[in-house]
Amino acid sequence: MSLISQNAQKRRLEKSGADDGNDEGIGSPVAIDGEVGKGAKLKKHNKERKKKRTKMPEAQQNKEEEEMRQLESSLFGALYAPLEFGTEVGAAAAAPDRDAPLFFTDRSAADGVDDLPIYEEDLTHDDEEDEVIIKGRKPVWVDEEEERTEVDIVKVARLRKLRKEADEHLISGKEYEARLRGQHAKLNPFTGWADMDRKTPLPGTSDGESDDDGGVDDILQNNDELVVKDTVKLLPGMLEFSRLVDANIQDPSSGPINSVQFHRNGQLMLAAGLDKHLRFFQIDGKRNPKIQSIFIGDCPVLKAAFLPDGSEVILSGRRKFFYSFDLVNAAVSKIGPLTGREEKSLESFEISPDSRTIAFVGNEGYILLISAKTKQLIGTLKMNGSVRSLAFADGGNQLLSSGGDGHVYHWDLGTRKCIHKAMDDGSLASVSLCTSWDSSLFATGSTSGIVNVYKRDDFLGGKRKPLKTIENLTTDVGEMKFNHDAQILAITSRKERNGMRLVHVPSFSVFQNWPGPRFSLHYPRCLDFSPGSGFLSVGHAGGKVLLYKLHHYQNA
């Protein structure tokens, strides 16, 4: 027997004797044989541990192992034994065997198949953290108090509006909170017009189109129909619409309304007229609250328009100057008279879609080009006859003009030259002009009430015959406008009561039920479609702005 075994046996016997208080069995053969076997096993175990040891000192090795176990417990939790309240991570990590594995895979929940966690965002709570839901597993923690809370939405009268079904009484606390949030958002819509950096879809693009990688996420984060109505072609004959509360019901004008226009986000609308006021309204179709009113003391407004980028409003009247209102800084600036020009009136203008150029109608056939940034005169164009109307095309690179000689001019703004000139079919004097958003179509209106619709490429190619001649108006054509997808063309006449028609462009037929026997348009002077054509506003000589909902289009 080796010295180590003898010492181990001796310590074992001494301990046994101290515990029993007698010397019985110390020298028995059975005890001796048992201790000899244990000594052999201990010797073998010590040899195996010596082989696994590295060259570094034992104290340093133990210290590194302890630090590694603490780091594992901090990152992955208690791998070897669950922590209890009041215990330290180090104490829990030091207890298990040193040879335990650093990582393990729990396959008990799915029969050996790895399950990936599914992240699901709670759409009804914007301020709550994302929940991690693992298939086939029960949640680790549930707010039992919130789940047990129930609210009777019938007992309190003001909560009955939260019901989704007539016989609904009790709802959970979580559902109650979600419905309150939805009701608050419904009554207090987001004033997105104040966010100048918010991205908005360009006119003519569908809801599913997106310029960034978040387009798919935007679809998955709402429960709207994937195929909305405005992707379907509008049918001729009868137009589905409804009359809403007047857009300026909270502050009607004391004079005729000469300009109405929606902001590019579809929520903000301006109205201006001869009472020298510029008013802004937030359009929701129910209350249409007024946002702001600005008084321009020395200029009855004949036209007001947003810059397409939404940063400014340009106002003009029968004056040698015009005004600019900065929406960001709420500052009004007076510009003019223009250097080198003697125009007594700058009442008519158009703004390019790229927000770079403002084109004013000048005297004796001149078109004045103003920089939208510096508000300085940057060039002029000259027609043979007088200028009556203007319209931009090709994203602002080209300009169309018409006037007293009955011709339609196409100008290249890059070279400031006329690239095409042709006679408007059957017209002696054109007084109105408009183009579609994609510049594929344009329409001209004459003093006799005739409206011609052309395909621009064919017109530039030499085809003088219009696609359609509309003869539903009998007096001077006022304002005309295509909606965002060019399926509707609105035409007006200021001299005729109810002098407004909506034309179904694909078939070039007038909608029969517009404006209807119950509704009166008075003497319409201006109109505008919202960016998504969900709303149509009409300003008339009585100082009101009528608001209509076009049911075919879902977005404002």
C-alpha positions as CSV (number, residue, x, y, z in Angstrom):
1,M,0.0,0.0,0.0
2,S,1.4,3.4,-0.9
3,L,2.1,6.2,1.5
4,I,-0.9,8.3,0.1
5,S,-3.3,5.4,0.6
6,Q,-2.0,4.8,4.1
7,N,-2.4,8.4,5.1
8,A,-5.9,8.6,3.6
9,Q,-6.8,5.4,5.5
10,K,-5.4,6.8,8.7
11,R,-7.4,10.0,8.4
12,R,-10.6,8.0,7.6
13,L,-10.2,5.8,10.6
14,E,-9.4,8.7,12.9
15,K,-12.5,10.6,11.7
16,S,-14.7,7.5,12.1
17,G,-13.4,6.9,15.6
18,A,-14.1,10.5,16.6
19,D,-17.6,10.3,15.3
20,D,-18.5,7.0,16.9
21,G,-16.8,7.6,20.2
22,N,-15.4,4.0,20.3
23,D,-12.7,1.9,18.6
24,E,-15.1,-0.7,17.2
25,G,-14.4,-1.7,13.6
26,I,-11.1,0.3,13.3
27,G,-9.0,-2.7,12.6
28,S,-11.6,-4.9,11.0
29,P,-10.7,-6.5,7.6
30,V,-13.8,-5.1,5.9
31,A,-13.0,-1.6,6.8
32,I,-9.4,-2.0,5.7
33,D,-10.4,-3.5,2.3
34,G,-12.9,-0.7,1.7
35,E,-10.4,2.0,2.4
36,V,-7.8,0.3,0.2
37,G,-10.3,0.4,-2.8
38,K,-11.1,4.1,-2.2
39,G,-7.4,4.9,-2.1
40,A,-6.8,3.3,-5.4
41,K,-9.7,5.3,-7.0
42,L,-8.4,8.6,-5.5
43,K,-4.9,7.9,-6.9
44,K,-6.4,7.3,-10.4
45,H,-8.5,10.5,-10.3
46,N,-5.5,12.6,-9.2
47,K,-3.5,11.3,-12.2
48,E,-6.2,12.3,-14.6
49,R,-6.5,15.8,-13.2
50,K,-2.7,16.2,-13.5
51,K,-2.9,15.5,-17.2
52,K,-5.6,18.2,-17.7
53,R,-3.8,20.9,-15.9
54,T,-2.0,23.6,-17.9
55,K,1.4,25.0,-17.2
56,M,0.0,28.2,-15.5
57,P,-0.3,28.2,-11.7
58,E,-3.4,26.7,-10.1
59,A,-4.4,29.9,-8.4
60,Q,-4.3,31.9,-11.6
61,Q,-6.3,29.2,-13.5
62,N,-9.0,29.1,-10.8
63,K,-9.3,32.9,-10.9
64,E,-9.7,32.9,-14.8
65,E,-12.3,30.1,-14.6
66,E,-14.2,32.1,-11.9
67,E,-14.2,35.2,-14.1
68,M,-15.3,33.3,-17.1
69,R,-18.3,31.8,-15.2
70,Q,-19.3,35.2,-13.9
71,L,-19.2,36.6,-17.5
72,E,-21.3,33.7,-18.7
73,S,-23.8,34.2,-16.0
74,S,-24.1,38.0,-16.8
75,L,-24.6,37.4,-20.5
76,F,-26.7,34.2,-20.6
77,G,-28.2,34.0,-17.1
78,A,-27.7,31.2,-14.6
79,L,-26.8,28.3,-16.9
80,Y,-26.1,25.8,-14.2
81,A,-28.6,26.6,-11.4
82,P,-31.5,29.2,-11.3
83,L,-30.8,32.3,-9.3
84,E,-32.9,33.1,-6.3
85,F,-33.7,36.6,-4.9
86,G,-30.9,37.8,-2.6
87,T,-28.2,35.7,-4.2
88,E,-25.2,37.0,-6.3
89,V,-24.3,35.8,-9.8
90,G,-20.8,34.9,-8.6
91,A,-22.2,32.6,-5.9
92,A,-24.5,30.8,-8.2
93,A,-21.8,30.4,-10.9
94,A,-19.2,29.0,-8.5
95,A,-21.2,26.1,-7.3
96,P,-21.5,23.9,-10.4
97,D,-18.8,21.5,-11.7
98,R,-15.9,23.1,-13.5
99,D,-16.3,20.7,-16.5
100,A,-19.9,21.8,-17.3
101,P,-20.4,23.0,-20.9
102,L,-20.4,26.8,-21.6
103,F,-23.4,26.6,-24.0
104,F,-26.4,24.3,-24.5
105,T,-29.4,24.0,-26.8
106,D,-32.8,23.5,-25.3
107,R,-34.8,21.3,-27.7
108,S,-37.4,20.2,-25.3
109,A,-40.1,22.6,-26.6
110,A,-40.1,21.4,-30.2
111,D,-38.9,17.8,-30.2
112,G,-35.4,18.6,-31.3
113,V,-36.3,21.2,-33.9
114,D,-34.8,24.7,-33.4
115,D,-37.4,27.4,-33.1
116,L,-36.6,30.9,-33.9
117,P,-38.3,33.7,-31.9
118,I,-41.0,35.7,-33.7
119,Y,-41.1,39.4,-33.1
120,E,-44.6,40.9,-33.3
121,E,-45.3,44.6,-32.9
122,D,-48.3,45.7,-30.9
123,L,-50.0,48.1,-33.4
124,T,-52.4,49.5,-30.9
125,H,-49.8,50.7,-28.4
126,D,-47.1,53.0,-29.9
127,D,-45.4,53.6,-26.6
128,E,-45.1,50.0,-25.5
129,E,-42.0,47.9,-26.1
130,D,-42.0,45.1,-28.7
131,E,-42.9,41.7,-27.3
132,V,-41.0,38.5,-28.1
133,I,-43.3,35.5,-28.7
134,I,-41.7,32.1,-28.9
135,K,-43.7,29.4,-30.7
136,G,-44.8,26.5,-28.5
137,R,-43.8,28.1,-25.2
138,K,-45.8,29.8,-22.5
139,P,-45.0,33.5,-21.6
140,V,-42.5,33.9,-18.8
141,W,-44.5,36.7,-17.1
142,V,-48.0,37.9,-17.5
143,D,-49.5,41.0,-16.0
144,E,-52.4,39.2,-14.2
145,E,-53.8,42.4,-12.7
146,E,-54.2,44.0,-16.1
147,E,-55.6,40.8,-17.6
148,R,-58.2,40.5,-14.8
149,T,-59.3,44.1,-15.1
150,E,-62.6,44.5,-16.9
151,V,-64.5,47.7,-17.8
152,D,-68.2,47.9,-18.4
153,I,-68.5,50.3,-21.4
154,V,-72.3,50.3,-21.2
155,K,-72.7,51.4,-17.6
156,V,-71.0,54.8,-18.3
157,A,-72.8,56.8,-21.0
158,R,-69.7,58.5,-22.4
159,L,-68.0,55.1,-23.0
160,R,-70.7,53.6,-25.1
161,K,-69.1,55.1,-28.2
162,L,-66.3,52.6,-27.7
163,R,-68.5,49.6,-28.4
164,K,-67.9,47.6,-31.6
165,E,-71.1,45.6,-31.3
166,A,-74.5,46.6,-29.9
167,D,-74.6,43.9,-27.2
168,E,-71.0,44.3,-26.0
169,H,-70.6,45.1,-22.3
170,L,-67.4,44.0,-20.7
171,I,-63.9,44.4,-22.2
172,S,-60.5,43.8,-20.8
173,G,-58.3,46.6,-19.5
174,K,-55.9,46.3,-22.3
175,E,-58.6,46.4,-24.9
176,Y,-60.1,49.4,-23.1
177,E,-56.8,51.3,-23.3
178,A,-56.5,50.5,-27.0
179,R,-59.9,51.8,-27.8
180,L,-59.4,55.0,-25.9
181,R,-56.2,55.6,-27.8
182,G,-58.0,55.0,-31.1
183,Q,-60.8,57.4,-30.2
184,H,-58.3,60.0,-29.2
185,A,-56.4,59.7,-32.5
186,K,-59.7,59.9,-34.4
187,L,-60.8,63.1,-32.7
188,N,-57.3,64.7,-32.7
189,P,-55.7,63.8,-36.1
190,F,-52.0,64.3,-36.5
191,T,-51.1,67.8,-37.9
192,G,-48.6,66.4,-40.3
193,W,-48.6,69.6,-42.3
194,A,-46.3,71.1,-39.7
195,D,-43.7,68.4,-40.3
196,M,-41.7,69.7,-43.3
197,D,-39.4,66.7,-43.4
198,R,-42.1,64.1,-43.5
199,K,-42.0,62.0,-46.7
200,T,-45.2,61.9,-48.7
201,P,-46.0,59.9,-51.8
202,L,-45.8,61.7,-55.0
203,P,-49.1,62.3,-56.9
204,G,-49.9,59.4,-59.2
205,T,-48.1,56.7,-57.2
206,S,-50.1,53.9,-55.8
207,D,-50.2,52.9,-52.1
208,G,-48.0,49.9,-52.6
209,E,-45.1,51.8,-54.2
210,S,-42.3,53.0,-52.1
211,D,-38.9,54.5,-52.7
212,D,-37.2,52.9,-49.6
213,D,-37.0,49.5,-48.1
214,G,-39.7,50.3,-45.6
215,G,-42.5,49.9,-48.1
216,V,-43.2,46.3,-47.2
217,D,-43.2,47.1,-43.5
218,D,-45.7,49.9,-44.0
219,I,-48.1,47.5,-45.6
220,L,-47.7,44.9,-42.8
221,Q,-48.1,47.5,-40.1
222,N,-51.7,48.3,-40.9
223,N,-54.9,46.3,-41.5
224,D,-56.0,48.2,-44.6
225,E,-57.1,46.4,-47.7
226,L,-54.2,45.5,-49.9
227,V,-56.2,46.4,-53.0
228,V,-57.9,49.8,-52.5
229,K,-60.6,51.3,-54.6
230,D,-58.5,54.0,-56.3
231,T,-56.4,51.3,-58.0
232,V,-59.5,50.4,-59.9
233,K,-60.6,52.4,-62.9
234,L,-63.2,55.0,-62.3
235,L,-66.4,54.2,-64.2
236,P,-68.3,56.8,-66.2
237,G,-71.9,57.9,-65.7
238,M,-72.6,58.4,-62.0
239,L,-70.0,59.7,-59.5
240,E,-70.1,58.5,-55.9
241,F,-69.7,61.6,-53.7
242,S,-71.1,63.2,-50.6
243,R,-71.2,66.8,-49.3
244,L,-69.2,67.5,-46.2
245,V,-69.1,70.4,-43.8
246,D,-67.8,73.5,-45.5
247,A,-64.0,73.7,-45.4
248,N,-64.0,77.3,-44.0
249,I,-67.1,76.9,-41.8
250,Q,-65.2,78.2,-38.8
251,D,-64.2,81.4,-40.5
252,P,-66.2,82.2,-43.8
253,S,-64.9,84.9,-46.0
254,S,-66.8,88.2,-46.3
255,G,-65.9,88.4,-50.1
256,P,-65.6,86.1,-53.0
257,I,-63.1,83.2,-52.7
258,N,-60.5,83.4,-55.5
259,S,-58.1,80.6,-54.5
260,V,-58.3,77.3,-52.7
261,Q,-55.5,74.8,-52.6
262,F,-54.5,71.7,-50.6
263,H,-51.1,71.3,-49.1
264,R,-49.1,68.3,-50.4
265,N,-50.0,66.3,-47.3
266,G,-53.7,66.6,-47.9
267,Q,-54.5,67.9,-44.4
268,L,-53.9,71.6,-44.7
269,M,-55.8,73.9,-47.1
270,L,-55.6,77.6,-47.8
271,A,-58.4,79.9,-48.8
272,A,-57.9,83.5,-50.0
273,G,-60.1,86.1,-51.6
274,L,-61.0,89.7,-52.0
275,D,-61.4,90.3,-48.2
276,K,-57.6,90.5,-48.1
277,H,-57.3,87.5,-45.8
278,L,-55.3,84.3,-46.2
279,R,-56.7,81.5,-44.1
280,F,-55.5,78.0,-43.3
281,F,-57.7,75.1,-42.3
282,Q,-57.0,71.6,-41.2
283,I,-59.3,69.4,-43.3
284,D,-60.8,66.4,-41.5
285,G,-64.3,66.5,-43.1
286,K,-66.1,66.9,-39.8
287,R,-64.9,70.1,-38.0
288,N,-62.3,71.5,-40.3
289,P,-60.7,73.7,-37.6
290,K,-59.0,77.0,-38.6
291,I,-55.3,77.0,-38.1
292,Q,-54.3,80.6,-38.8
293,S,-55.6,83.8,-40.5
294,I,-53.3,86.5,-42.1
295,F,-54.5,89.9,-43.1
296,I,-52.9,91.6,-46.2
297,G,-54.0,95.2,-45.9
298,D,-52.9,96.5,-49.3
299,C,-53.7,93.6,-51.5
300,P,-57.1,92.0,-52.3
301,V,-55.9,88.5,-53.2
302,L,-56.7,87.3,-56.7
303,K,-54.5,84.2,-56.5
304,A,-52.6,82.3,-53.7
305,A,-50.8,79.0,-54.1
306,F,-48.4,76.8,-52.2
307,L,-44.9,76.1,-53.4
308,P,-45.0,72.4,-54.3
309,D,-42.4,71.7,-51.6
310,G,-44.9,73.1,-49.1
311,S,-42.6,75.7,-47.6
312,E,-44.2,78.9,-48.8
313,V,-47.3,80.5,-50.1
314,I,-47.3,83.0,-52.9
315,L,-50.0,85.7,-53.0
316,S,-50.8,88.2,-55.7
317,G,-53.4,90.8,-56.7
318,R,-53.9,93.6,-59.0
319,R,-50.7,95.3,-57.8
320,K,-47.1,95.9,-59.0
321,F,-45.9,93.6,-56.2
322,F,-46.7,90.3,-54.7
323,Y,-46.3,88.6,-51.3
324,S,-44.6,85.5,-50.0
325,F,-45.6,83.9,-46.7
326,D,-43.0,81.6,-45.1
327,L,-44.8,78.7,-43.4
328,V,-41.8,77.7,-41.3
329,N,-41.0,81.1,-39.9
330,A,-44.6,82.6,-40.2
331,A,-43.1,85.6,-41.9
332,V,-44.7,87.7,-44.7
333,S,-42.4,89.3,-47.3
334,K,-43.3,91.9,-49.9
335,I,-41.6,91.5,-53.2
336,G,-41.5,94.0,-56.0
337,P,-42.0,96.0,-58.1
338,L,-39.7,94.0,-60.4
339,T,-36.6,95.7,-61.6
340,G,-36.8,96.8,-65.3
341,R,-40.5,95.9,-65.6
342,E,-43.5,98.2,-65.7
343,E,-46.4,95.8,-65.1
344,K,-49.2,97.3,-63.1
345,S,-50.6,93.9,-62.3
346,L,-49.0,90.6,-61.2
347,E,-52.4,88.9,-60.5
348,S,-51.9,85.7,-62.5
349,F,-49.0,83.2,-62.1
350,E,-48.1,79.6,-62.0
351,I,-45.4,77.7,-60.0
352,S,-43.3,74.9,-61.4
353,P,-43.6,71.4,-59.9
354,D,-39.9,71.5,-58.9
355,S,-40.5,74.7,-56.8
356,R,-37.8,76.5,-58.7
357,T,-39.6,79.0,-61.0
358,I,-42.6,81.3,-60.7
359,A,-44.1,82.4,-64.1
360,F,-46.1,85.6,-64.1
361,V,-48.4,86.9,-66.8
362,G,-46.9,90.2,-68.0
363,N,-47.9,92.9,-70.4
364,E,-47.8,92.8,-74.3
365,G,-47.2,89.0,-74.5
366,Y,-44.4,88.8,-72.0
367,I,-44.0,86.0,-69.5
368,L,-41.9,86.9,-66.5
369,L,-39.8,84.1,-64.9
370,I,-39.0,84.6,-61.2
371,S,-36.7,82.5,-59.1
372,A,-38.7,81.0,-56.3
373,K,-35.6,81.1,-54.0
374,T,-34.3,84.6,-54.6
375,K,-37.6,86.2,-55.8
376,Q,-35.6,88.0,-58.5
377,L,-36.4,88.2,-62.2
378,I,-34.3,85.6,-64.1
379,G,-35.7,85.9,-67.6
380,T,-38.6,86.7,-69.9
381,L,-40.5,84.9,-72.7
382,K,-42.3,86.8,-75.5
383,M,-45.5,85.6,-77.3
384,N,-47.0,87.2,-80.5
385,G,-50.3,88.0,-78.8
386,S,-51.3,88.7,-75.3
387,V,-50.8,86.1,-72.5
388,R,-53.9,84.8,-70.8
389,S,-52.9,81.5,-69.1
390,L,-49.9,79.4,-68.2
391,A,-49.2,75.8,-67.3
392,F,-46.0,73.9,-66.5
393,A,-45.1,70.5,-68.0
394,D,-42.3,67.9,-67.9
395,G,-41.6,68.4,-64.2
396,G,-41.0,72.2,-64.6
397,N,-38.7,72.0,-67.6
398,Q,-41.3,73.2,-70.1
399,L,-44.0,75.8,-70.0
400,L,-47.2,76.0,-72.0
401,S,-48.9,79.4,-72.7
402,S,-51.9,80.6,-74.6
403,G,-53.6,83.9,-75.1
404,G,-55.3,86.3,-77.5
405,D,-54.0,84.9,-80.8
406,G,-55.5,81.4,-80.2
407,H,-52.2,79.6,-80.3
408,V,-50.7,77.2,-77.7
409,Y,-46.9,77.8,-77.2
410,H,-44.5,75.2,-75.8
411,W,-41.3,76.8,-74.2
412,D,-38.1,75.1,-73.2
413,L,-37.0,76.8,-70.0
414,G,-33.5,75.5,-70.3
415,T,-32.8,77.4,-73.5
416,R,-35.7,80.0,-73.1
417,K,-36.9,79.3,-76.6
418,C,-40.2,78.3,-78.2
419,I,-40.0,74.7,-79.3
420,H,-43.6,74.4,-80.7
421,K,-46.5,76.6,-81.6
422,A,-49.9,75.5,-83.0
423,M,-53.4,76.7,-83.2
424,D,-56.0,75.7,-80.6
425,D,-58.7,74.0,-82.7
426,G,-61.8,76.2,-83.1
427,S,-60.6,78.8,-80.6
428,L,-60.2,82.5,-81.2
429,A,-58.9,83.4,-77.7
430,S,-57.8,80.9,-75.1
431,V,-58.4,82.0,-71.5
432,S,-57.6,78.9,-69.5
433,L,-54.9,76.1,-69.6
434,C,-54.0,73.1,-67.5
435,T,-51.9,70.0,-67.7
436,S,-52.1,66.5,-66.1
437,W,-49.7,65.5,-63.4
438,D,-47.7,63.3,-65.8
439,S,-47.9,66.0,-68.5
440,S,-49.4,63.5,-71.0
441,L,-52.6,65.5,-71.4
442,F,-53.4,69.2,-71.5
443,A,-56.7,71.1,-71.8
444,T,-57.5,74.5,-73.2
445,G,-60.6,76.7,-72.5
446,S,-61.9,79.5,-74.6
447,T,-64.2,82.6,-74.2
448,S,-67.1,80.7,-75.7
449,G,-67.0,77.9,-73.1
450,I,-65.4,75.3,-75.4
451,V,-62.8,73.0,-73.7
452,N,-60.4,71.0,-75.9
453,V,-58.5,68.0,-74.5
454,Y,-55.2,67.1,-76.3
455,K,-52.6,64.4,-76.0
456,R,-49.5,66.4,-75.6
457,D,-47.1,64.1,-77.6
458,D,-49.5,64.0,-80.5
459,F,-49.9,67.7,-80.4
460,L,-46.2,68.2,-80.5
461,G,-46.0,65.7,-83.3
462,G,-48.2,67.8,-85.5
463,K,-51.7,66.3,-84.8
464,R,-53.9,69.4,-84.3
465,K,-57.2,67.6,-83.7
466,P,-58.1,67.3,-80.0
467,L,-59.0,64.0,-78.4
468,K,-62.3,65.5,-77.3
469,T,-64.2,68.8,-77.4
470,I,-66.4,69.5,-74.4
471,E,-69.3,71.9,-74.9
472,N,-71.1,71.8,-71.6
473,L,-70.2,75.4,-70.6
474,T,-71.6,78.4,-72.5
475,T,-69.6,81.3,-71.0
476,D,-65.9,82.0,-70.4
477,V,-64.0,79.0,-69.0
478,G,-62.5,79.9,-65.6
479,E,-60.3,77.4,-63.7
480,M,-59.6,73.9,-64.9
481,K,-57.8,71.1,-63.2
482,F,-57.0,67.4,-63.6
483,N,-57.0,65.2,-60.5
484,H,-53.9,63.3,-59.5
485,D,-54.5,60.2,-61.8
486,A,-56.1,62.2,-64.6
487,Q,-59.3,60.3,-64.5
488,I,-61.3,63.5,-63.7
489,L,-61.2,66.9,-65.3
490,A,-63.0,69.7,-63.5
491,I,-64.0,72.8,-65.5
492,T,-65.6,76.0,-64.2
493,S,-67.2,79.2,-65.4
494,R,-67.5,82.2,-63.1
495,K,-70.3,83.8,-65.0
496,E,-72.7,80.9,-64.8
497,R,-74.6,79.7,-61.7
498,N,-73.6,76.1,-60.9
499,G,-71.2,76.5,-63.7
500,M,-69.0,73.6,-62.9
501,R,-68.7,70.2,-64.6
502,L,-66.7,67.0,-63.8
503,V,-65.5,65.1,-66.9
504,H,-64.7,61.4,-66.9
505,V,-61.5,61.6,-68.9
506,P,-61.1,58.0,-70.2
507,S,-64.6,58.3,-71.8
508,F,-64.7,62.1,-72.1
509,S,-68.3,62.1,-70.7
510,V,-69.7,64.4,-68.1
511,F,-70.8,62.9,-64.8
512,Q,-74.6,63.1,-64.9
513,N,-75.3,63.4,-61.1
514,W,-72.9,66.4,-60.5
515,P,-73.6,68.7,-58.7
516,G,-77.1,67.2,-58.1
517,P,-80.4,68.9,-57.6
518,R,-80.0,69.3,-53.8
519,F,-76.7,71.1,-53.9
520,S,-75.9,74.5,-55.2
521,L,-72.4,75.6,-56.2
522,H,-73.4,79.3,-56.4
523,Y,-71.0,81.0,-58.8
524,P,-67.8,78.8,-58.6
525,R,-64.6,80.7,-58.9
526,C,-61.9,78.2,-57.9
527,L,-61.4,74.5,-57.1
528,D,-58.8,72.0,-56.1
529,F,-58.4,68.2,-55.6
530,S,-56.5,66.9,-52.6
531,P,-53.3,65.1,-53.4
532,G,-55.0,61.7,-53.3
533,S,-58.3,63.0,-54.8
534,G,-60.2,62.0,-51.7
535,F,-61.5,65.6,-51.3
536,L,-62.7,68.2,-53.7
537,S,-63.0,71.8,-52.6
538,V,-64.9,74.5,-54.5
539,G,-64.7,78.2,-53.6
540,H,-67.5,80.4,-54.8
541,A,-68.5,84.1,-54.9
542,G,-70.5,83.8,-51.6
543,G,-67.4,83.5,-49.5
544,K,-67.7,79.8,-48.8
545,V,-65.5,76.8,-49.6
546,L,-67.6,73.7,-50.4
547,L,-66.1,70.4,-49.5
548,Y,-66.9,67.0,-51.1
549,K,-65.8,63.5,-50.5
550,L,-65.1,61.4,-53.6
551,H,-65.8,57.8,-52.5
552,H,-63.8,56.2,-55.2
553,Y,-60.6,57.5,-53.7
554,Q,-59.6,56.4,-50.2
555,N,-56.7,58.7,-49.5
556,A,-56.9,62.5,-49.0
